Amino acid sequence: MTGSYLLSSQIYLMLPAQASVVAPHSQAQLVAALFGTSGLVAVVGQLRITRWFSARWRPGRSVYIGVALMAASFAPLAAIPNSQRLGTPAAVAALLAAAALLAVASAAVFPFEMHIVVSLSSERLVATHYGFYNTIIGVGILAGNFAIGALLGTEHRLDTDELVWAALILVGLIAATGLYRHDAKINVPGRAVPV
């Protein structure tokens, strides 16, 4: 789950930084549009998204599908090289699409993640489990953002455009795969699953 938190936090870090690359003269307006898009998806769509996922899948499956969607949210940014990004409508659309997809994916993941933490705690010492869980998540986000900063430096030295986006996609795919394997292990046919 650390990977999902690292990815979702990029709405505050890499996406606004990318706004300065895409539209250096109107960065503030583009960042406002990013947060507006993300907020609108959350306010209008949260309950609908949660209900839609609940109607189709159990919590564990909803989480790994949501994390895979988080990984996919960075694909529009990786698809357009920086040389083609400056001020183009396609670059702005890719950035806003990434923000919208990330908001949808976050809305899909986080309600079910809470259910999973409670079930893994066997409904005992839930607050202690949440506290420990959040500590691990915080350390993971810190380390992940340091790594992203280092990748940005490397990206500039190598004059490559998509290194950070590819890394974020990879983090999402690894996290989704780990969550899939965990879900498959606890949902073995014939094995009792805590609810």
trRosetta pair geometry for C-beta under 8 A, 3 or more apart (Angstrom, degrees):
i j d omega theta_ij theta_ji phi_ij phi_ji
1 4 5.3 -47 -159 32 55 113
1 5 6.5 52 146 -17 76 100
1 63 7.8 -46 -98 -176 95 129
1 113 6.0 109 -130 -142 132 124
1 133 7.7 7 70 -171 143 105
1 137 6.5 -47 109 -97 101 107
1 175 7.3 111 -88 -161 17 116
1 179 7.5 91 -67 -84 65 116
2 5 5.8 -59 -153 39 36 108
2 6 6.2 39 150 -22 68 106
2 136 6.7 -95 -74 136 115 88
2 137 5.5 -167 -104 -122 72 57
2 140 3.2 -61 -156 146 130 166
2 141 7.0 -141 -163 -46 84 63
2 144 7.2 169 153 -36 101 133
2 175 7.4 -144 66 -110 60 120
3 6 5.5 -53 -146 35 32 113
3 7 6.3 30 156 -17 66 105
3 67 6.7 67 99 -158 109 125
3 140 7.7 -79 -47 162 42 134
3 144 7.8 153 -111 -101 49 149
3 171 4.9 -177 -145 163 105 90
3 172 6.3 164 157 -94 117 37
3 174 6.4 -172 -97 81 158 90
3 175 2.9 -142 71 -68 146 137
3 178 7.8 126 10 37 138 128
4 7 5.8 -54 -148 38 32 109
4 8 6.2 26 156 -16 66 109
4 63 7.7 -73 -64 -173 160 89
4 66 7.4 42 -132 111 132 100
4 67 4.8 -84 -86 -107 107 101
4 70 6.0 145 -133 9 73 168
4 106 8.0 141 173 -109 99 67
4 109 5.4 -167 -169 177 144 160
4 113 7.4 -156 85 -83 154 143
4 172 7.7 82 -92 -121 57 75
4 175 5.8 179 -42 154 73 151
5 8 5.8 -54 -139 40 31 107
5 9 6.2 35 159 -24 64 107
5 137 5.0 73 10 -168 167 109
5 140 6.9 95 66 90 120 115
5 141 5.4 -75 122 -73 111 110
6 9 6.0 -58 -151 32 26 111
6 10 7.5 40 149 -37 57 94
6 140 6.5 -96 -52 135 110 95
6 141 5.4 -173 -87 -112 70 64
6 144 3.9 -54 -124 125 134 167
6 145 7.2 -158 -140 -48 91 73
6 168 8.0 -154 125 -131 101 83
6 171 6.2 -76 90 156 133 149
7 10 6.0 -43 -168 4 39 116
7 67 7.6 127 34 -149 149 73
7 70 4.3 90 123 162 149 125
7 71 7.1 -78 -116 -71 154 51
7 73 7.6 116 172 52 117 121
7 74 7.7 -109 -146 -33 104 120
7 102 7.1 -153 149 -135 92 104
7 105 7.9 -46 120 108 129 139
7 168 6.1 119 -113 -169 86 98
7 171 6.4 179 -62 100 100 117
7 172 5.4 66 -81 -80 150 101
7 175 7.7 -127 -14 29 126 154
8 11 6.6 -23 175 -2 54 108
8 70 6.7 -64 -60 -130 75 132
8 102 6.5 150 -121 179 57 101
8 105 7.7 -147 -88 97 93 100
8 106 4.7 101 -122 -97 122 116
8 109 7.7 -132 -59 57 133 140
9 12 5.8 -51 -177 37 65 107
9 13 6.2 32 135 0 85 117
9 141 5.8 84 -10 -147 160 119
9 145 7.3 -66 107 -71 137 117
10 13 5.3 -74 -131 56 47 94
10 14 4.3 -21 -159 34 101 107
10 15 5.8 102 141 -19 81 91
10 74 7.8 8 98 -84 162 114
10 102 7.1 -117 71 -133 99 154
10 168 6.6 27 -63 -130 161 144
11 15 5.4 -11 -131 27 37 139
11 34 7.0 171 -162 156 80 110
11 35 7.6 111 165 -96 106 65
11 38 5.5 87 -153 -103 140 160
11 99 6.3 96 -125 -132 96 83
11 102 5.8 179 -67 115 104 142
11 103 7.4 82 -94 -66 145 80
12 15 7.7 51 5 43 15 99
12 16 6.9 -13 -174 0 28 123
13 16 6.9 -113 171 37 5 97
13 17 6.5 -6 157 -11 53 115
13 145 6.5 -127 -122 -130 169 113
13 148 7.4 80 131 104 139 152
14 17 5.4 -58 -143 41 34 114
14 18 6.0 38 156 -24 68 105
14 148 6.7 -95 -67 177 119 141
14 164 6.5 -174 -134 148 136 135
14 168 7.3 -124 45 -63 170 149
15 18 5.6 -50 -146 34 32 113
15 19 6.8 45 149 -30 60 96
15 34 5.5 152 140 -156 122 146
15 95 6.5 129 -157 -163 88 91
15 98 6.4 -171 -110 105 113 121
15 99 5.8 107 -161 -79 153 94
15 102 7.7 -119 -57 18 145 159
16 19 5.3 -41 -154 19 40 120
16 20 7.4 41 151 -18 61 93
16 27 7.9 74 -174 179 75 100
16 31 4.8 42 -127 -119 94 111
16 34 6.5 -153 -78 60 69 159
17 20 6.0 -50 -166 26 40 110
17 21 7.3 35 140 -14 65 102
18 21 5.3 -52 -155 35 47 113
18 22 6.0 40 150 -17 75 107
18 77 6.5 -48 -142 -137 160 131
18 95 5.9 -176 114 -114 121 116
19 22 5.7 -56 -139 42 32 107
19 23 6.2 -37 -179 46 69 92
19 27 5.0 112 127 -148 100 76
19 30 4.1 171 -153 104 113 121
19 31 5.0 178 75 -63 171 76
19 34 6.4 -99 -66 -29 132 136
19 95 6.5 120 -84 -173 71 154
20 23 7.6 -80 -122 68 18 53
20 24 5.6 48 -175 -106 63 68
20 27 4.7 19 -93 -114 65 136
21 24 7.3 15 -115 -61 12 88
21 82 6.2 -71 177 -135 130 102
21 85 6.0 17 132 111 101 140
21 86 7.4 -94 160 -87 64 69
22 30 6.5 179 83 -168 117 166
22 85 5.2 -87 -104 163 70 103
22 86 6.9 -174 -149 -112 32 30
22 87 7.0 146 166 -53 58 30
22 88 7.9 -93 -157 41 86 66
22 91 4.6 -179 -136 140 105 119
22 92 6.0 140 163 -78 133 61
22 95 5.7 -82 -31 -36 167 146
23 26 4.6 -49 157 63 121 85
23 27 5.8 171 95 -75 82 51
23 29 7.6 -71 121 66 144 95
23 30 4.8 137 51 -34 134 145
23 87 5.9 101 -102 -94 69 61
23 91 8.0 164 -42 105 82 117
23 92 6.7 46 -43 -88 124 103
24 27 6.1 -3 -143 -48 28 108
24 86 7.7 -18 -3 -141 101 92
25 87 8.0 18 30 -90 104 114
26 29 4.6 -33 173 39 96 118
26 30 5.9 100 115 -24 84 97
27 30 5.8 -63 -147 40 32 108
27 31 6.1 31 158 -19 70 107
28 31 5.9 -53 -145 36 29 109
28 32 6.4 31 153 -19 62 106
29 32 5.6 -53 -149 36 31 114
29 33 6.4 33 150 -20 64 104
30 33 5.4 -50 -148 36 35 114
30 34 6.5 44 148 -25 64 99
30 92 6.7 -115 -123 -130 116 96
30 95 7.0 19 180 107 116 150
31 34 5.4 -45 -151 28 36 117
31 35 6.6 27 154 -10 65 103
32 35 6.0 -57 -148 42 31 104
32 36 6.0 35 152 -22 65 111
33 36 5.4 -54 -140 40 30 115
33 37 6.1 35 158 -23 65 104
33 96 6.3 -50 137 -98 112 110
34 37 6.0 -56 -151 34 25 109
34 38 6.4 19 154 -12 62 110
34 95 6.8 -64 -90 149 106 102
34 96 6.9 -132 -96 -103 61 61
34 99 4.6 -165 -152 -90 76 155
35 38 5.7 -54 -143 42 33 111
35 39 5.9 32 158 -18 67 111
35 99 8.0 -96 -57 -161 25 141
36 39 5.8 -56 -140 41 26 109
36 40 6.0 29 159 -22 63 109
37 40 5.9 -56 -145 35 25 111
37 41 6.5 25 156 -17 61 105
37 96 5.4 163 -66 -157 165 86
37 99 4.7 88 87 106 126 125
37 100 5.2 -77 164 -69 117 83
37 103 7.0 -164 127 -6 77 146
38 41 6.0 -56 -152 35 29 110
38 42 6.4 25 153 -16 64 109
38 99 5.0 -91 -57 174 93 101
38 100 7.3 -136 -81 -85 52 39
38 102 7.0 -28 -111 83 107 100
38 103 4.3 178 -141 -74 65 126
39 42 5.6 -58 -148 39 32 111
39 43 6.0 23 160 -14 70 109
39 103 7.9 -101 -25 -124 19 144
40 43 6.0 -56 -138 41 28 104
40 44 5.7 3 171 3 66 117
41 44 6.6 -66 -130 51 19 93
41 45 5.0 -30 -174 28 60 130
41 100 5.6 149 -61 -144 142 67
41 103 3.7 106 79 116 139 137
41 104 5.8 -88 -177 -59 135 68
41 107 6.9 -134 140 -23 97 138
42 45 6.8 -51 -92 54 9 85
42 46 5.4 31 -171 -55 54 108
42 103 5.6 -103 -47 -167 82 112
42 106 7.6 -28 -92 88 102 116
42 107 6.1 -174 -114 -75 63 113
43 46 7.0 -6 -104 -4 9 109
44 48 7.7 -16 139 13 63 127
45 48 5.2 -76 -153 53 56 110
45 49 5.0 54 154 -28 95 108
45 103 7.7 99 59 131 130 106
45 104 6.7 -43 124 -107 152 75
45 107 5.9 60 109 147 100 177
46 49 6.0 -60 -143 36 21 107
46 50 6.3 17 161 -15 61 110
46 107 4.8 -137 -114 -139 62 117
47 50 5.8 -56 -144 40 30 111
47 51 6.1 29 157 -18 66 108
48 51 5.9 -57 -146 39 28 109
48 52 6.1 30 155 -23 64 108
49 52 5.7 -54 -146 34 29 113
49 53 6.4 23 157 -12 64 106
49 104 6.2 -174 -113 -154 143 70
49 107 4.2 68 75 121 152 122
49 108 5.5 -98 161 -71 116 72
50 53 6.1 -57 -147 40 28 106
50 54 6.1 30 154 -21 64 111
50 107 6.7 -104 -47 163 81 87
50 108 7.5 -177 -84 -113 52 41
50 111 4.9 24 -120 35 123 160
50 112 8.0 177 -137 -39 86 86
51 54 5.5 -57 -142 39 30 114
51 55 6.2 31 159 -24 65 106
52 55 6.0 -55 -150 31 26 110
52 56 6.8 4 157 -4 59 114
53 56 6.1 -76 -152 45 30 101
53 57 6.0 -48 -178 47 71 99
53 62 4.2 86 169 -132 122 119
53 65 7.5 179 -133 75 111 128
53 66 7.3 4 -114 -59 151 109
53 108 5.3 132 -60 -144 149 88
53 112 7.0 -92 124 -43 137 134
54 57 7.7 -90 -117 59 15 57
54 62 7.2 2 -71 -77 46 152
56 62 7.9 123 75 -86 90 93
57 61 3.9 -117 -178 92 124 120
57 62 4.8 161 90 -58 116 77
57 65 6.7 118 32 5 171 141
58 61 5.3 85 55 15 73 104
58 62 7.0 -137 95 -10 33 94
58 187 7.3 144 69 -100 154 145
59 62 5.5 -59 -145 36 31 114
59 63 6.4 32 159 -23 66 104
59 112 4.0 173 -151 -160 83 100
59 115 4.5 -113 -123 85 160 134
59 116 5.7 -169 133 -56 125 86
59 119 7.8 149 68 0 147 142
60 63 5.8 -53 -152 30 30 112
60 64 6.9 15 159 -7 64 103
60 112 7.6 -156 -50 162 22 121
60 116 6.3 110 -85 -99 72 118
60 179 7.2 -177 -171 171 77 90
60 182 7.2 -139 -154 102 119 89
60 183 3.5 150 153 -118 125 109
60 186 6.9 -177 -85 65 161 118
60 187 6.6 -160 59 -31 151 128
61 64 6.3 -59 -148 40 34 99
61 65 6.1 30 157 -15 68 110
61 183 6.0 137 -66 180 57 156
62 65 5.9 -61 -145 42 27 108
62 66 6.0 30 156 -22 64 111
62 108 6.2 -145 176 173 91 88
62 109 7.5 173 133 -104 83 39
62 112 4.4 164 87 -57 123 168
63 66 5.7 -58 -147 38 27 113
63 67 6.4 25 157 -17 65 105
63 109 5.5 75 -135 -140 64 74
63 112 4.9 -142 -58 102 88 121
63 113 5.7 113 -113 -74 122 72
63 116 6.4 -8 -40 -31 155 146
63 179 5.5 -125 113 -177 105 142
63 183 7.5 171 57 -66 106 129
64 67 5.6 -48 -142 37 37 111
64 68 6.4 43 154 -21 64 101
64 176 4.9 107 -167 -157 80 71
64 177 8.0 120 -154 -54 119 13
64 179 3.8 -177 -87 103 96 114
64 180 4.5 129 -167 -64 161 71
64 183 6.0 -107 -14 -5 133 140
65 68 5.6 -51 -150 35 33 114
65 69 6.6 38 148 -20 63 102
65 108 6.9 -87 96 153 90 138
65 176 7.7 86 -81 -144 17 114
66 69 5.4 -52 -152 34 35 114
66 70 6.7 42 147 -24 64 98
66 105 5.1 133 -173 -166 73 70
66 106 7.6 127 177 -77 117 12
66 108 3.5 -172 -105 104 113 108
66 109 3.6 -176 121 -64 142 80
66 112 7.3 159 1 41 144 128
67 70 5.2 -41 -152 27 40 118
67 71 6.8 44 148 -19 63 96
67 105 7.2 111 -91 -179 19 115
67 109 6.0 89 -57 -102 70 130
67 172 5.9 -179 164 -161 78 79
67 175 5.0 -118 177 110 139 109
67 176 4.3 -176 98 -81 107 81
67 179 5.9 115 25 19 149 150
68 71 5.6 -47 -155 31 37 113
68 72 6.5 36 147 -17 65 105
68 172 6.7 122 -120 154 28 103
68 173 7.1 56 -120 -105 73 56
68 176 4.1 86 -65 -124 78 157
69 72 5.4 -54 -147 39 36 113
69 73 6.6 52 151 -38 65 95
69 101 6.5 -148 170 178 90 92
69 104 6.6 -92 155 101 140 98
69 105 3.7 -172 103 -100 107 107
69 108 6.4 58 43 44 147 148
70 73 5.6 -42 -155 12 34 118
70 101 7.9 154 -112 135 31 90
70 102 6.3 61 -132 -127 71 68
70 105 4.1 171 -64 140 68 151
70 106 7.2 86 -92 -58 108 65
70 109 7.1 0 -40 -34 124 143
70 172 4.9 -161 95 -127 90 125
70 175 8.0 -24 70 73 129 134
71 74 6.8 -63 -175 27 38 103
71 75 7.9 54 135 -38 64 96
71 168 7.4 173 -132 134 60 70
71 169 4.9 84 -173 -150 87 56
71 170 7.8 143 -141 -9 116 10
71 171 7.4 -173 -103 76 95 61
71 172 2.4 -178 -77 105 91 136
71 173 5.1 105 -137 -47 163 66
71 175 7.7 178 -57 48 112 101
71 176 6.4 -81 -11 -16 133 130
72 75 5.3 -28 -165 -4 54 123
72 101 6.5 -108 101 171 88 141
72 105 7.8 161 51 -72 90 138
72 169 7.6 71 -79 -129 27 95
72 172 7.5 -135 -11 123 49 152
73 76 7.7 -41 179 16 41 98
73 97 8.0 -170 -154 131 69 70
73 98 5.1 101 163 -155 81 63
73 101 3.5 -179 -112 103 91 113
73 102 4.2 130 164 -62 162 72
73 105 5.9 -109 -37 -1 130 139
74 77 5.4 -56 -167 41 62 113
74 78 6.1 60 138 -22 83 105
74 98 6.1 56 -101 -138 39 117
74 165 4.8 179 165 -157 110 83
74 168 4.6 140 -69 95 171 122
74 169 5.1 -136 74 -62 120 84
74 172 7.4 171 16 -5 119 141
75 78 5.6 -58 -142 40 36 109
75 79 6.2 42 158 -31 68 106
75 165 7.8 135 -92 167 22 116
75 169 6.5 85 -69 -100 72 130
76 79 5.7 -55 -149 27 31 117
76 80 7.2 4 164 -1 63 105
76 93 7.8 -111 -179 116 138 73
76 94 3.8 -174 151 -151 107 84
76 95 7.7 -141 110 -46 119 26
76 97 4.8 84 -20 84 172 124
76 98 5.3 -138 57 -57 113 89
76 101 7.7 147 0 7 120 141
77 80 6.9 -72 -152 42 30 91
77 94 5.6 141 -79 149 50 114
77 95 6.7 71 -90 -89 99 59
77 98 5.3 22 -34 -69 108 149
77 162 7.9 151 123 -126 76 82
77 165 4.8 -160 100 -110 105 139
78 162 4.6 79 -144 -150 77 117
78 165 3.8 -169 -72 119 89 134
78 166 5.8 110 -123 -61 134 68
78 169 6.6 -28 -31 -28 152 137
79 94 6.9 -152 59 -127 101 135
80 84 5.5 -117 -173 87 86 110
80 85 5.6 114 130 -82 111 85
80 88 7.9 -148 -171 70 140 131
80 90 6.1 168 -107 127 144 108
80 91 5.6 -166 131 -97 152 73
80 94 5.3 -141 9 -27 135 167
81 84 5.2 78 65 17 79 99
81 85 7.0 -129 105 -27 39 94
81 161 4.6 119 -150 49 71 162
81 162 7.0 -71 -104 -41 66 101
82 85 5.1 -50 -140 16 39 124
82 86 7.6 51 172 -39 65 84
82 161 4.1 -158 -6 -122 97 121
83 86 7.9 -40 -171 -2 24 102
83 161 7.2 -105 -7 -63 77 146
84 88 6.4 -25 161 5 69 154
84 90 7.4 -24 144 79 106 127
84 91 7.0 176 120 -63 69 111
85 88 6.5 -130 -163 29 22 105
85 91 3.9 117 -153 -120 65 139
85 94 8.0 -85 -122 52 94 135
85 161 8.0 169 -16 -160 127 135
86 91 7.1 90 6 9 13 170
87 91 7.2 58 54 52 16 134
87 92 8.0 3 -163 -41 27 107
88 91 4.5 95 61 3 88 103
88 92 7.1 -157 93 -3 48 84
89 92 5.7 -56 -147 40 36 110
89 93 6.0 37 154 -20 69 108
90 93 5.6 -55 -144 39 30 112
90 94 6.2 34 154 -24 64 104
91 94 5.7 -49 -146 32 30 113
91 95 6.6 29 154 -17 62 105
92 95 5.8 -56 -152 36 31 111
92 96 6.4 24 154 -12 66 108
93 96 5.9 -58 -144 43 31 107
93 97 6.0 34 155 -22 66 108
94 97 5.7 -54 -143 37 28 113
94 98 6.3 33 154 -23 62 104
95 98 5.7 -50 -150 31 30 113
95 99 6.7 29 151 -17 62 103
96 99 5.6 -51 -149 35 35 112
96 100 6.3 34 153 -18 66 106
97 100 5.7 -55 -146 39 32 110
97 101 6.1 29 157 -16 67 108
98 101 6.0 -56 -143 40 28 108
98 102 6.1 28 157 -20 63 110
99 102 5.8 -57 -146 38 27 111
99 103 6.4 28 155 -19 63 107
100 103 5.8 -56 -150 35 30 111
100 104 6.5 30 153 -18 65 105
101 104 5.7 -52 -147 36 33 111
101 105 6.2 32 155 -17 66 108
102 105 5.7 -54 -144 39 30 111
102 106 6.2 32 155 -21 64 106
103 106 5.7 -52 -144 36 30 111
103 107 6.3 31 155 -19 63 106
104 107 5.8 -58 -151 37 29 112
104 108 6.5 28 150 -20 63 107
105 108 5.5 -57 -151 35 33 113
105 109 6.2 24 156 -18 68 110
106 109 5.9 -59 -140 37 31 106
106 110 6.0 14 175 -15 69 114
107 110 7.2 -50 -122 32 19 99
107 111 7.7 13 -179 -7 51 106
108 112 7.5 -15 157 9 55 121
109 112 6.5 -95 -168 48 31 99
109 113 5.7 32 156 -34 77 114
110 113 5.2 -46 -136 27 36 119
110 114 7.0 43 164 -23 63 95
111 114 6.2 -53 -165 25 33 111
111 115 7.3 31 144 -15 62 104
112 115 5.4 -49 -157 33 46 116
112 116 6.5 47 147 -23 70 102
113 116 5.6 -54 -152 33 35 113
113 117 6.6 36 152 -20 67 101
114 117 5.9 -52 -150 33 33 110
114 118 6.6 31 153 -15 64 106
115 118 5.9 -59 -153 38 32 111
115 119 6.3 25 154 -16 67 109
116 119 5.8 -57 -144 40 31 107
116 120 6.1 28 158 -17 67 108
117 120 5.9 -57 -143 39 28 108
117 121 6.4 26 156 -19 63 109
117 126 7.6 97 127 -157 94 83
117 129 6.0 159 175 128 95 116
117 130 6.1 82 150 -88 144 73
117 133 5.7 -28 -128 -62 128 171
118 121 5.9 -62 -151 36 29 109
118 123 6.1 32 175 -89 85 69
118 126 5.7 7 -119 -130 76 120
118 129 7.9 146 -96 82 35 141
119 122 7.6 33 178 -76 37 33
119 123 7.6 0 -106 -45 34 80
119 193 7.8 8 -180 163 136 83
119 194 4.6 155 -168 101 88 104
119 195 6.6 -43 -114 -148 117 10
120 129 7.2 166 91 -170 93 144
120 194 7.6 159 -74 64 27 136
121 124 5.9 -151 151 54 87 55
121 125 6.3 -135 -173 75 118 70
121 126 5.2 137 97 -102 158 59
121 128 7.9 141 -139 69 131 82
121 129 3.9 -109 -91 -24 126 164
122 194 6.0 -110 -108 -122 62 159
123 126 6.4 -15 -148 -63 42 111
123 194 7.7 -160 -13 179 95 127
125 128 4.0 -27 169 35 103 123
125 129 6.0 113 111 -24 83 89
126 129 5.7 -56 -150 37 32 111
126 130 6.3 32 153 -19 67 105
127 130 5.6 -52 -146 37 33 112
127 131 6.3 37 153 -22 64 105
128 131 5.7 -52 -148 35 31 113
128 132 6.4 27 155 -14 64 106
129 132 5.9 -56 -147 40 30 108
129 133 5.9 34 154 -22 65 112
130 133 5.4 -56 -143 40 29 116
130 134 6.1 27 159 -18 66 107
131 134 6.0 -56 -145 38 26 107
131 135 6.5 30 154 -22 62 105
132 135 5.7 -53 -152 32 32 114
132 136 6.6 30 153 -16 65 104
133 136 6.0 -57 -153 36 29 109
133 137 6.3 30 150 -19 65 109
134 137 5.3 -50 -142 38 35 116
134 138 6.2 41 156 -24 66 103
135 138 5.8 -53 -149 33 29 112
135 139 6.6 26 155 -14 63 105
136 139 6.0 -56 -150 38 31 109
136 140 6.3 31 152 -19 65 110
137 140 5.6 -59 -149 39 30 113
137 141 6.3 31 154 -21 67 104
138 141 5.8 -51 -145 34 30 110
138 142 6.4 32 155 -19 63 106
139 142 5.7 -54 -150 36 31 114
139 143 6.3 27 155 -14 66 107
140 143 5.9 -56 -144 41 30 107
140 144 5.9 30 157 -20 66 111
141 144 5.6 -56 -141 40 28 113
141 145 6.2 24 161 -16 64 108
142 145 6.2 -60 -147 38 24 105
142 146 6.6 26 153 -18 61 105
143 146 5.7 -54 -152 35 32 113
143 147 6.4 32 151 -19 65 105
144 147 5.6 -55 -151 36 33 112
144 148 6.4 35 151 -21 66 103
144 171 7.2 79 -141 -133 123 153
145 148 5.4 -44 -143 33 38 114
145 149 6.5 45 153 -21 63 100
146 149 5.7 -53 -153 34 32 114
146 150 6.6 32 150 -17 65 104
147 150 5.6 -53 -150 37 35 112
147 151 6.3 38 150 -21 66 104
147 167 7.7 -154 133 166 108 144
148 151 5.5 -52 -148 36 34 114
148 152 6.5 42 150 -25 64 99
148 164 6.1 68 -155 -141 85 107
148 167 7.1 175 -106 98 73 137
148 168 7.6 41 -108 -69 116 96
149 152 5.6 -47 -152 27 33 115
149 153 6.9 34 150 -16 62 100
150 153 5.7 -52 -157 34 36 113
150 154 6.5 34 148 -15 67 106
151 154 5.5 -55 -146 41 36 112
151 155 5.9 44 151 -27 68 104
151 163 5.6 -163 179 127 102 111
151 164 5.1 135 118 -90 125 77
151 167 5.6 -80 -126 -1 165 162
152 155 5.4 -50 -145 33 30 117
152 156 6.6 29 155 -17 63 102
152 164 6.0 24 -76 -69 71 132
153 156 6.0 -56 -152 35 30 108
153 157 6.5 26 153 -15 65 107
154 157 5.7 -57 -147 39 34 110
154 158 6.0 15 161 -4 69 112
154 163 6.5 -120 97 137 102 164
155 158 6.3 -64 -140 47 24 98
155 160 5.4 -101 -147 71 69 82
155 161 7.2 83 -173 -113 112 14
155 163 4.3 -155 -93 43 101 128
155 164 6.0 -45 -51 -27 152 93
156 159 7.3 22 -174 -76 31 46
158 163 7.3 89 62 -46 132 145
160 163 5.1 81 102 -35 119 107
162 165 5.0 -63 -160 50 71 111
162 166 5.3 74 139 -28 92 103
163 166 5.9 -59 -147 38 25 109
163 167 6.3 25 155 -20 63 108
164 167 5.6 -55 -149 36 31 112
164 168 6.4 31 154 -18 66 104
165 168 5.7 -53 -148 36 33 110
165 169 6.4 35 152 -19 65 104
166 169 5.6 -53 -149 36 33 113
166 170 6.3 35 151 -20 65 106
167 170 5.5 -54 -148 37 32 113
167 171 6.4 38 152 -22 65 101
168 171 5.6 -46 -146 32 34 114
168 172 6.5 35 153 -17 62 104
169 172 5.7 -58 -154 37 32 112
169 173 6.4 28 152 -17 67 107
170 173 5.7 -55 -145 38 32 109
170 174 6.2 32 157 -18 66 105
171 174 5.9 -57 -148 38 28 109
171 175 6.2 26 155 -17 65 109
172 175 5.7 -56 -144 39 29 109
172 176 6.1 28 158 -18 66 108
173 176 5.7 -52 -141 38 30 110
173 177 6.2 32 156 -20 63 106
174 177 5.8 -56 -148 36 29 112
174 178 6.4 28 154 -18 64 106
175 178 5.8 -56 -148 37 31 111
175 179 6.3 27 155 -15 65 108
176 179 5.7 -57 -146 41 30 110
176 180 6.1 37 152 -24 65 105
177 180 5.5 -51 -146 33 31 115
177 181 6.4 29 155 -17 64 104
178 181 5.8 -55 -148 37 31 109
178 182 6.3 31 153 -18 65 106
179 182 5.5 -51 -144 37 33 113
179 183 6.1 34 155 -20 66 106
180 183 5.8 -57 -148 38 28 110
180 184 6.3 27 154 -19 64 107
181 184 5.7 -52 -144 36 31 111
181 185 6.4 33 154 -22 64 106
182 185 5.8 -56 -151 34 30 112
182 186 6.5 10 160 -4 66 107
183 186 6.4 -64 -144 44 29 96
183 187 5.8 -1 165 6 67 121
184 187 6.3 -73 -133 54 23 93
184 188 7.5 61 159 -70 58 68
185 188 6.7 -15 -169 -40 31 101
186 191 7.5 -138 -174 108 39 131
186 193 5.8 94 153 -123 90 100
187 191 7.5 171 -162 67 15 109
187 193 5.9 12 -99 -81 64 143
188 191 4.2 53 70 7 95 130
